[in-house]
Amino acid sequence: MSGKPKSNRPLVCEVCAGTDLVRRITTYPVRLTGPLEGKEIHVGRVALHECRSCGHLMPTAAGRAKVARHVDLGTRLFLGQLNDYFSGD
């Protein structure tokens, strides 16, 4: 058993199977579906891996958690369900 911890870095790109990945912190666009189809949320400062071959962005585990939080908040904002949140009740 190796004493070296395993990295959570993906081994290959999900799109082109390229192996030259670089870590970035950048804005990650998310296109919404369902009743909000056509709208897009841009989540800022997301930790991700970028493929140098095709440019595909793959969020890290922490990046995926941040994107999920922001998309949830954004969809509630678009649907007008934040009134209770901001009223202080």
PDB file as gemmi writes it, atoms N, CA and C in Angstrom:
CRYST1    1.000    1.000    1.000  90.00  90.00  90.00 P 1                      
ATOM      1  N   MET A   1       0.840  -1.173   0.000  1.00  0.00           N  
ATOM      2  CA  MET A   1       0.000   0.000   0.000  1.00  0.00           C  
ATOM      3  C   MET A   1       0.886   1.238   0.000  1.00  0.00           C  
ATOM      4  N   SER A   2       0.604   2.160  -0.877  1.00  0.00           N  
ATOM      5  CA  SER A   2       1.377   3.373  -1.035  1.00  0.00           C  
ATOM      6  C   SER A   2       1.009   4.393   0.040  1.00  0.00           C  
ATOM      7  N   GLY A   3       1.981   5.157   0.500  1.00  0.00           N  
ATOM      8  CA  GLY A   3       1.731   6.189   1.492  1.00  0.00           C  
ATOM      9  C   GLY A   3       1.302   7.498   0.871  1.00  0.00           C  
ATOM     10  N   LYS A   4       1.326   7.573  -0.461  1.00  0.00           N  
ATOM     11  CA  LYS A   4       0.965   8.797  -1.164  1.00  0.00           C  
ATOM     12  C   LYS A   4      -0.551   8.887  -1.320  1.00  0.00           C  
ATOM     13  N   PRO A   5      -1.173  10.013  -0.910  1.00  0.00           N  
ATOM     14  CA  PRO A   5      -2.628  10.132  -1.060  1.00  0.00           C  
ATOM     15  C   PRO A   5      -3.022  10.221  -2.531  1.00  0.00           C  
ATOM     16  N   LYS A   6      -4.180   9.649  -2.858  1.00  0.00           N  
ATOM     17  CA  LYS A   6      -4.668   9.666  -4.221  1.00  0.00           C  
ATOM     18  C   LYS A   6      -5.252  11.039  -4.535  1.00  0.00           C  
ATOM     19  N   SER A   7      -4.917  11.573  -5.691  1.00  0.00           N  
ATOM     20  CA  SER A   7      -5.433  12.861  -6.125  1.00  0.00           C  
ATOM     21  C   SER A   7      -6.854  12.702  -6.648  1.00  0.00           C  
ATOM     22  N   ASN A   8      -7.685  13.738  -6.454  1.00  0.00           N  
ATOM     23  CA  ASN A   8      -9.029  13.685  -7.007  1.00  0.00           C  
ATOM     24  C   ASN A   8      -9.064  14.308  -8.400  1.00  0.00           C  
ATOM     25  N   ARG A   9      -7.908  14.553  -8.970  1.00  0.00           N  
ATOM     26  CA  ARG A   9      -7.794  15.108 -10.310  1.00  0.00           C  
ATOM     27  C   ARG A   9      -8.224  14.065 -11.335  1.00  0.00           C  
ATOM     28  N   PRO A  10      -9.077  14.453 -12.270  1.00  0.00           N  
ATOM     29  CA  PRO A  10      -9.470  13.488 -13.296  1.00  0.00           C  
ATOM     30  C   PRO A  10      -8.273  13.100 -14.150  1.00  0.00           C  
ATOM     31  N   LEU A  11      -8.242  11.866 -14.613  1.00  0.00           N  
ATOM     32  CA  LEU A  11      -7.124  11.393 -15.421  1.00  0.00           C  
ATOM     33  C   LEU A  11      -7.234  11.826 -16.872  1.00  0.00           C  
ATOM     34  N   VAL A  12      -8.469  11.920 -17.388  1.00  0.00           N  
ATOM     35  CA  VAL A  12      -8.675  12.299 -18.781  1.00  0.00           C  
ATOM     36  C   VAL A  12      -9.863  13.246 -18.896  1.00  0.00           C  
ATOM     37  N   CYS A  13      -9.890  13.982 -19.995  1.00  0.00           N  
ATOM     38  CA  CYS A  13     -11.003  14.877 -20.297  1.00  0.00           C  
ATOM     39  C   CYS A  13     -12.236  14.050 -20.628  1.00  0.00           C  
ATOM     40  N   GLU A  14     -13.408  14.502 -20.153  1.00  0.00           N  
ATOM     41  CA  GLU A  14     -14.667  13.802 -20.401  1.00  0.00           C  
ATOM     42  C   GLU A  14     -15.104  13.899 -21.861  1.00  0.00           C  
ATOM     43  N   VAL A  15     -14.604  14.886 -22.600  1.00  0.00           N  
ATOM     44  CA  VAL A  15     -15.039  15.118 -23.974  1.00  0.00           C  
ATOM     45  C   VAL A  15     -14.093  14.492 -24.994  1.00  0.00           C  
ATOM     46  N   CYS A  16     -12.803  14.837 -24.888  1.00  0.00           N  
ATOM     47  CA  CYS A  16     -11.864  14.408 -25.925  1.00  0.00           C  
ATOM     48  C   CYS A  16     -10.866  13.349 -25.455  1.00  0.00           C  
ATOM     49  N   ALA A  17     -10.930  12.950 -24.188  1.00  0.00           N  
ATOM     50  CA  ALA A  17     -10.014  11.976 -23.585  1.00  0.00           C  
ATOM     51  C   ALA A  17      -8.571  12.481 -23.551  1.00  0.00           C  
ATOM     52  N   GLY A  18      -8.387  13.796 -23.628  1.00  0.00           N  
ATOM     53  CA  GLY A  18      -7.049  14.378 -23.510  1.00  0.00           C  
ATOM     54  C   GLY A  18      -6.544  14.252 -22.075  1.00  0.00           C  
ATOM     55  N   THR A  19      -5.227  14.173 -21.929  1.00  0.00           N  
ATOM     56  CA  THR A  19      -4.646  13.986 -20.597  1.00  0.00           C  
ATOM     57  C   THR A  19      -3.930  15.230 -20.080  1.00  0.00           C  
ATOM     58  N   ASP A  20      -3.890  16.297 -20.858  1.00  0.00           N  
ATOM     59  CA  ASP A  20      -3.205  17.519 -20.451  1.00  0.00           C  
ATOM     60  C   ASP A  20      -4.210  18.458 -19.797  1.00  0.00           C  
ATOM     61  N   LEU A  21      -4.388  18.315 -18.484  1.00  0.00           N  
ATOM     62  CA  LEU A  21      -5.356  19.116 -17.731  1.00  0.00           C  
ATOM     63  C   LEU A  21      -4.620  20.105 -16.848  1.00  0.00           C  
ATOM     64  N   VAL A  22      -5.198  21.281 -16.699  1.00  0.00           N  
ATOM     65  CA  VAL A  22      -4.606  22.306 -15.854  1.00  0.00           C  
ATOM     66  C   VAL A  22      -5.692  22.831 -14.912  1.00  0.00           C  
ATOM     67  N   ARG A  23      -5.297  23.107 -13.667  1.00  0.00           N  
ATOM     68  CA  ARG A  23      -6.254  23.600 -12.682  1.00  0.00           C  
ATOM     69  C   ARG A  23      -6.445  25.104 -12.872  1.00  0.00           C  
ATOM     70  N   ARG A  24      -7.701  25.530 -12.825  1.00  0.00           N  
ATOM     71  CA  ARG A  24      -8.052  26.937 -12.989  1.00  0.00           C  
ATOM     72  C   ARG A  24      -9.103  27.325 -11.955  1.00  0.00           C  
ATOM     73  N   ILE A  25      -9.171  28.615 -11.675  1.00  0.00           N  
ATOM     74  CA  ILE A  25     -10.271  29.188 -10.905  1.00  0.00           C  
ATOM     75  C   ILE A  25     -10.843  30.268 -11.799  1.00  0.00           C  
ATOM     76  N   THR A  26     -12.049  30.040 -12.278  1.00  0.00           N  
ATOM     77  CA  THR A  26     -12.656  30.933 -13.257  1.00  0.00           C  
ATOM     78  C   THR A  26     -14.172  30.880 -13.174  1.00  0.00           C  
ATOM     79  N   THR A  27     -14.833  31.660 -14.006  1.00  0.00           N  
ATOM     80  CA  THR A  27     -16.294  31.675 -14.068  1.00  0.00           C  
ATOM     81  C   THR A  27     -16.786  30.454 -14.825  1.00  0.00           C  
ATOM     82  N   TYR A  28     -17.807  29.790 -14.283  1.00  0.00           N  
ATOM     83  CA  TYR A  28     -18.353  28.567 -14.876  1.00  0.00           C  
ATOM     84  C   TYR A  28     -19.805  28.820 -15.289  1.00  0.00           C  
ATOM     85  N   PRO A  29     -20.114  28.734 -16.586  1.00  0.00           N  
ATOM     86  CA  PRO A  29     -21.491  28.964 -17.034  1.00  0.00           C  
ATOM     87  C   PRO A  29     -22.354  27.710 -16.881  1.00  0.00           C  
ATOM     88  N   VAL A  30     -23.594  27.892 -16.439  1.00  0.00           N  
ATOM     89  CA  VAL A  30     -24.533  26.781 -16.296  1.00  0.00           C  
ATOM     90  C   VAL A  30     -25.816  27.149 -17.025  1.00  0.00           C  
ATOM     91  N   ARG A  31     -26.189  26.356 -18.029  1.00  0.00           N  
ATOM     92  CA  ARG A  31     -27.449  26.578 -18.749  1.00  0.00           C  
ATOM     93  C   ARG A  31     -28.571  25.865 -17.996  1.00  0.00           C  
ATOM     94  N   LEU A  32     -29.656  26.582 -17.760  1.00  0.00           N  
ATOM     95  CA  LEU A  32     -30.771  26.023 -17.016  1.00  0.00           C  
ATOM     96  C   LEU A  32     -31.732  25.286 -17.942  1.00  0.00           C  
ATOM     97  N   THR A  33     -32.455  24.324 -17.383  1.00  0.00           N  
ATOM     98  CA  THR A  33     -33.433  23.547 -18.144  1.00  0.00           C  
ATOM     99  C   THR A  33     -34.785  23.645 -17.460  1.00  0.00           C  
ATOM    100  N   GLY A  34     -35.771  22.996 -18.010  1.00  0.00           N  
ATOM    101  CA  GLY A  34     -37.109  23.002 -17.430  1.00  0.00           C  
ATOM    102  C   GLY A  34     -37.809  24.318 -17.667  1.00  0.00           C  
ATOM    103  N   PRO A  35     -38.510  24.840 -16.649  1.00  0.00           N  
ATOM    104  CA  PRO A  35     -39.260  26.082 -16.849  1.00  0.00           C  
ATOM    105  C   PRO A  35     -38.352  27.293 -17.094  1.00  0.00           C  
ATOM    106  N   LEU A  36     -37.071  27.168 -16.773  1.00  0.00           N  
ATOM    107  CA  LEU A  36     -36.127  28.276 -16.961  1.00  0.00           C  
ATOM    108  C   LEU A  36     -35.211  28.042 -18.162  1.00  0.00           C  
ATOM    109  N   GLU A  37     -35.618  27.183 -19.072  1.00  0.00           N  
ATOM    110  CA  GLU A  37     -34.795  26.877 -20.233  1.00  0.00           C  
ATOM    111  C   GLU A  37     -34.500  28.153 -21.021  1.00  0.00           C  
ATOM    112  N   GLY A  38     -33.259  28.287 -21.424  1.00  0.00           N  
ATOM    113  CA  GLY A  38     -32.832  29.476 -22.151  1.00  0.00           C  
ATOM    114  C   GLY A  38     -32.082  30.465 -21.274  1.00  0.00           C  
ATOM    115  N   LYS A  39     -32.227  30.349 -19.962  1.00  0.00           N  
ATOM    116  CA  LYS A  39     -31.502  31.231 -19.045  1.00  0.00           C  
ATOM    117  C   LYS A  39     -30.168  30.581 -18.681  1.00  0.00           C  
ATOM    118  N   GLU A  40     -29.231  31.406 -18.257  1.00  0.00           N  
ATOM    119  CA  GLU A  40     -27.905  30.904 -17.922  1.00  0.00           C  
ATOM    120  C   GLU A  40     -27.420  31.612 -16.666  1.00  0.00           C  
ATOM    121  N   ILE A  41     -26.797  30.860 -15.784  1.00  0.00           N  
ATOM    122  CA  ILE A  41     -26.204  31.406 -14.563  1.00  0.00           C  
ATOM    123  C   ILE A  41     -24.697  31.279 -14.697  1.00  0.00           C  
ATOM    124  N   HIS A  42     -23.984  32.357 -14.408  1.00  0.00           N  
ATOM    125  CA  HIS A  42     -22.529  32.335 -14.424  1.00  0.00           C  
ATOM    126  C   HIS A  42     -22.044  32.351 -12.978  1.00  0.00           C  
ATOM    127  N   VAL A  43     -21.438  31.261 -12.547  1.00  0.00           N  
ATOM    128  CA  VAL A  43     -20.942  31.133 -11.178  1.00  0.00           C  
ATOM    129  C   VAL A  43     -19.475  31.546 -11.179  1.00  0.00           C  
ATOM    130  N   GLY A  44     -19.139  32.539 -10.387  1.00  0.00           N  
ATOM    131  CA  GLY A  44     -17.786  33.080 -10.363  1.00  0.00           C  
ATOM    132  C   GLY A  44     -16.852  32.327  -9.436  1.00  0.00           C  
ATOM    133  N   ARG A  45     -15.587  32.337  -9.786  1.00  0.00           N  
ATOM    134  CA  ARG A  45     -14.493  31.780  -8.989  1.00  0.00           C  
ATOM    135  C   ARG A  45     -14.720  30.314  -8.603  1.00  0.00           C  
ATOM    136  N   VAL A  46     -14.924  29.486  -9.601  1.00  0.00           N  
ATOM    137  CA  VAL A  46     -15.124  28.052  -9.390  1.00  0.00           C  
ATOM    138  C   VAL A  46     -13.797  27.334  -9.642  1.00  0.00           C  
ATOM    139  N   ALA A  47     -13.418  26.430  -8.733  1.00  0.00           N  
ATOM    140  CA  ALA A  47     -12.220  25.611  -8.913  1.00  0.00           C  
ATOM    141  C   ALA A  47     -12.549  24.494  -9.899  1.00  0.00           C  
ATOM    142  N   LEU A  48     -11.731  24.378 -10.953  1.00  0.00           N  
ATOM    143  CA  LEU A  48     -12.000  23.362 -11.961  1.00  0.00           C  
ATOM    144  C   LEU A  48     -10.721  22.953 -12.666  1.00  0.00           C  
ATOM    145  N   HIS A  49     -10.851  21.911 -13.488  1.00  0.00           N  
ATOM    146  CA  HIS A  49      -9.764  21.460 -14.354  1.00  0.00           C  
ATOM    147  C   HIS A  49     -10.154  21.797 -15.779  1.00  0.00           C  
ATOM    148  N   GLU A  50      -9.223  22.373 -16.528  1.00  0.00           N  
ATOM    149  CA  GLU A  50      -9.470  22.732 -17.924  1.00  0.00           C  
ATOM    150  C   GLU A  50      -8.606  21.865 -18.818  1.00  0.00           C  
ATOM    151  N   CYS A  51      -9.215  21.290 -19.841  1.00  0.00           N  
ATOM    152  CA  CYS A  51      -8.478  20.481 -20.809  1.00  0.00           C  
ATOM    153  C   CYS A  51      -7.755  21.422 -21.762  1.00  0.00           C  
ATOM    154  N   ARG A  52      -6.455  21.223 -21.930  1.00  0.00           N  
ATOM    155  CA  ARG A  52      -5.699  22.077 -22.833  1.00  0.00           C  
ATOM    156  C   ARG A  52      -5.928  21.716 -24.291  1.00  0.00           C  
ATOM    157  N   SER A  53      -6.457  20.540 -24.547  1.00  0.00           N  
ATOM    158  CA  SER A  53      -6.711  20.127 -25.923  1.00  0.00           C  
ATOM    159  C   SER A  53      -7.990  20.753 -26.481  1.00  0.00           C  
ATOM    160  N   CYS A  54      -9.103  20.644 -25.729  1.00  0.00           N  
ATOM    161  CA  CYS A  54     -10.394  21.102 -26.256  1.00  0.00           C  
ATOM    162  C   CYS A  54     -11.008  22.246 -25.452  1.00  0.00           C  
ATOM    163  N   GLY A  55     -10.456  22.580 -24.275  1.00  0.00           N  
ATOM    164  CA  GLY A  55     -10.980  23.682 -23.474  1.00  0.00           C  
ATOM    165  C   GLY A  55     -12.146  23.324 -22.570  1.00  0.00           C  
ATOM    166  N   HIS A  56     -12.512  22.037 -22.503  1.00  0.00           N  
ATOM    167  CA  HIS A  56     -13.632  21.609 -21.658  1.00  0.00           C  
ATOM    168  C   HIS A  56     -13.322  21.886 -20.193  1.00  0.00           C  
ATOM    169  N   LEU A  57     -14.331  22.375 -19.450  1.00  0.00           N  
ATOM    170  CA  LEU A  57     -14.171  22.699 -18.035  1.00  0.00           C  
ATOM    171  C   LEU A  57     -14.832  21.632 -17.187  1.00  0.00           C  
ATOM    172  N   MET A  58     -14.085  21.100 -16.203  1.00  0.00           N  
ATOM    173  CA  MET A  58     -14.596  20.069 -15.296  1.00  0.00           C  
ATOM    174  C   MET A  58     -14.389  20.538 -13.859  1.00  0.00           C  
ATOM    175  N   PRO A  59     -15.471  20.924 -13.154  1.00  0.00           N  
ATOM    176  CA  PRO A  59     -15.330  21.395 -11.772  1.00  0.00           C  
ATOM    177  C   PRO A  59     -14.787  20.311 -10.842  1.00  0.00           C  
ATOM    178  N   THR A  60     -14.012  20.743  -9.846  1.00  0.00           N  
ATOM    179  CA  THR A  60     -13.547  19.836  -8.805  1.00  0.00           C  
ATOM    180  C   THR A  60     -14.727  19.534  -7.886  1.00  0.00           C  
ATOM    181  N   ALA A  61     -14.527  18.698  -6.887  1.00  0.00           N  
ATOM    182  CA  ALA A  61     -15.599  18.375  -5.938  1.00  0.00           C  
ATOM    183  C   ALA A  61     -16.096  19.648  -5.241  1.00  0.00           C  
ATOM    184  N   ALA A  62     -15.169  20.484  -4.796  1.00  0.00           N  
ATOM    185  CA  ALA A  62     -15.556  21.742  -4.155  1.00  0.00           C  
ATOM    186  C   ALA A  62     -16.237  22.672  -5.150  1.00  0.00           C  
ATOM    187  N   GLY A  63     -15.769  22.668  -6.388  1.00  0.00           N  
ATOM    188  CA  GLY A  63     -16.381  23.482  -7.436  1.00  0.00           C  
ATOM    189  C   GLY A  63     -17.798  23.045  -7.737  1.00  0.00           C  
ATOM    190  N   ARG A  64     -18.025  21.721  -7.777  1.00  0.00           N  
ATOM    191  CA  ARG A  64     -19.378  21.207  -8.020  1.00  0.00           C  
ATOM    192  C   ARG A  64     -20.325  21.613  -6.898  1.00  0.00           C  
ATOM    193  N   ALA A  65     -19.847  21.600  -5.649  1.00  0.00           N  
ATOM    194  CA  ALA A  65     -20.676  21.997  -4.513  1.00  0.00           C  
ATOM    195  C   ALA A  65     -21.050  23.480  -4.611  1.00  0.00           C  
ATOM    196  N   LYS A  66     -20.083  24.315  -4.991  1.00  0.00           N  
ATOM    197  CA  LYS A  66     -20.354  25.750  -5.127  1.00  0.00           C  
ATOM    198  C   LYS A  66     -21.348  25.998  -6.252  1.00  0.00           C  
ATOM    199  N   VAL A  67     -21.173  25.316  -7.383  1.00  0.00           N  
ATOM    200  CA  VAL A  67     -22.088  25.473  -8.515  1.00  0.00           C  
ATOM    201  C   VAL A  67     -23.500  25.065  -8.100  1.00  0.00           C  
ATOM    202  N   ALA A  68     -23.637  23.961  -7.372  1.00  0.00           N  
ATOM    203  CA  ALA A  68     -24.962  23.494  -6.942  1.00  0.00           C  
ATOM    204  C   ALA A  68     -25.636  24.534  -6.036  1.00  0.00           C  
ATOM    205  N   ARG A  69     -24.882  25.120  -5.104  1.00  0.00           N  
ATOM    206  CA  ARG A  69     -25.444  26.142  -4.215  1.00  0.00           C  
ATOM    207  C   ARG A  69     -25.918  27.352  -5.005  1.00  0.00           C  
ATOM    208  N   HIS A  70     -25.101  27.817  -5.930  1.00  0.00           N  
ATOM    209  CA  HIS A  70     -25.436  29.018  -6.694  1.00  0.00           C  
ATOM    210  C   HIS A  70     -26.578  28.778  -7.672  1.00  0.00           C  
ATOM    211  N   VAL A  71     -26.622  27.613  -8.270  1.00  0.00           N  
ATOM    212  CA  VAL A  71     -27.725  27.302  -9.190  1.00  0.00           C  
ATOM    213  C   VAL A  71     -29.028  27.219  -8.410  1.00  0.00           C  
ATOM    214  N   ASP A  72     -29.011  26.625  -7.229  1.00  0.00           N  
ATOM    215  CA  ASP A  72     -30.219  26.557  -6.399  1.00  0.00           C  
ATOM    216  C   ASP A  72     -30.709  27.956  -6.051  1.00  0.00           C  
ATOM    217  N   LEU A  73     -29.809  28.804  -5.614  1.00  0.00           N  
ATOM    218  CA  LEU A  73     -30.175  30.178  -5.265  1.00  0.00           C  
ATOM    219  C   LEU A  73     -30.659  30.936  -6.500  1.00  0.00           C  
ATOM    220  N   GLY A  74     -29.981  30.755  -7.629  1.00  0.00           N  
ATOM    221  CA  GLY A  74     -30.363  31.442  -8.860  1.00  0.00           C  
ATOM    222  C   GLY A  74     -31.727  31.025  -9.371  1.00  0.00           C  
ATOM    223  N   THR A  75     -32.027  29.733  -9.317  1.00  0.00           N  
ATOM    224  CA  THR A  75     -33.338  29.277  -9.789  1.00  0.00           C  
ATOM    225  C   THR A  75     -34.448  29.793  -8.879  1.00  0.00           C  
ATOM    226  N   ARG A  76     -34.195  29.805  -7.580  1.00  0.00           N  
ATOM    227  CA  ARG A  76     -35.187  30.362  -6.657  1.00  0.00           C  
ATOM    228  C   ARG A  76     -35.389  31.845  -6.925  1.00  0.00           C  
ATOM    229  N   LEU A  77     -34.336  32.554  -7.276  1.00  0.00           N  
ATOM    230  CA  LEU A  77     -34.437  33.977  -7.599  1.00  0.00           C  
ATOM    231  C   LEU A  77     -35.270  34.169  -8.864  1.00  0.00           C  
ATOM    232  N   PHE A  78     -34.979  33.402  -9.917  1.00  0.00           N  
ATOM    233  CA  PHE A  78     -35.731  33.514 -11.170  1.00  0.00           C  
ATOM    234  C   PHE A  78     -37.204  33.181 -10.978  1.00  0.00           C  
ATOM    235  N   LEU A  79     -37.492  32.221 -10.111  1.00  0.00           N  
ATOM    236  CA  LEU A  79     -38.877  31.789  -9.902  1.00  0.00           C  
ATOM    237  C   LEU A  79     -39.611  32.634  -8.864  1.00  0.00           C  
ATOM    238  N   GLY A  80     -38.939  33.606  -8.254  1.00  0.00           N  
ATOM    239  CA  GLY A  80     -39.576  34.501  -7.301  1.00  0.00           C  
ATOM    240  C   GLY A  80     -39.854  33.877  -5.953  1.00  0.00           C  
ATOM    241  N   GLN A  81     -39.042  32.899  -5.538  1.00  0.00           N  
ATOM    242  CA  GLN A  81     -39.272  32.213  -4.273  1.00  0.00           C  
ATOM    243  C   GLN A  81     -38.349  32.701  -3.158  1.00  0.00           C  
ATOM    244  N   LEU A  82     -37.719  33.860  -3.319  1.00  0.00           N  
ATOM    245  CA  LEU A  82     -36.793  34.348  -2.307  1.00  0.00           C  
ATOM    246  C   LEU A  82     -37.399  35.394  -1.392  1.00  0.00           C  
ATOM    247  N   ASN A  83     -38.672  35.706  -1.552  1.00  0.00           N  
ATOM    248  CA  ASN A  83     -39.294  36.738  -0.722  1.00  0.00           C  
ATOM    249  C   ASN A  83     -39.190  36.413   0.759  1.00  0.00           C  
ATOM    250  N   ASP A  84     -39.446  35.159   1.154  1.00  0.00           N  
ATOM    251  CA  ASP A  84     -39.350  34.757   2.554  1.00  0.00           C  
ATOM    252  C   ASP A  84     -37.927  34.834   3.063  1.00  0.00           C  
ATOM    253  N   TYR A  85     -36.972  34.554   2.207  1.00  0.00           N  
ATOM    254  CA  TYR A  85     -35.571  34.565   2.597  1.00  0.00           C  
ATOM    255  C   TYR A  85     -35.121  35.976   2.953  1.00  0.00           C  
ATOM    256  N   PHE A  86     -35.518  36.965   2.164  1.00  0.00           N  
ATOM    257  CA  PHE A  86     -35.059  38.326   2.386  1.00  0.00           C  
ATOM    258  C   PHE A  86     -35.945  39.130   3.326  1.00  0.00           C  
ATOM    259  N   SER A  87     -37.142  38.660   3.637  1.00  0.00           N  
ATOM    260  CA  SER A  87     -38.027  39.423   4.532  1.00  0.00           C  
ATOM    261  C   SER A  87     -37.656  39.253   5.999  1.00  0.00           C  
ATOM    262  N   GLY A  88     -36.847  38.215   6.298  1.00  0.00           N  
ATOM    263  CA  GLY A  88     -36.411  38.028   7.678  1.00  0.00           C  
ATOM    264  C   GLY A  88     -37.365  37.212   8.528  1.00  0.00           C  
ATOM    265  N   ASP A  89     -38.398  36.650   7.947  1.00  0.00           N  
ATOM    266  CA  ASP A  89     -39.375  35.840   8.718  1.00  0.00           C  
ATOM    267  C   ASP A  89     -38.894  34.440   8.898  1.00  0.00           C  
TER     268      ASP A  89                                                      
END                                                                             
